[in-house]
């Protein structure tokens, strides 16, 4: 879970391959306004860092950042978040 503060902040989420198979982040989605995501590397690796850029408004509540990968056994990862006022 990511805990976001209202106002502009950057957060990092590290994804690690437990089976030692390299993977790439193919896309990231989030429906909450003010929360943007960027994958930091397009190259296959055993771990990937996803940067969450947040400027959520107070009262945004909760949401999910959906991270899609090309890993053979885990193509979608849902990372829940909450916005603190």
DASUL-V932546 format. One line per field, one symbol per residue. ss: DSSP state (h for helix, s for strand, l for the rest). psi: psi as a letter, one per 30 degrees, with the letter a starting at -180 (. if undefined). Layout:
ss: ???
psi: ???
This chain:
ss: lsssslllssssssssllllllslssssslllllssssslllllslsssssssslllllllssssssssllllllsssssssssl
psi: kkjkkklklklkkkkkjfggkkllkelkkkfkkfjlkkkfkfkklfkkkkkjjkhlkkgfblakjkkklgkffifkkjjllkkk.
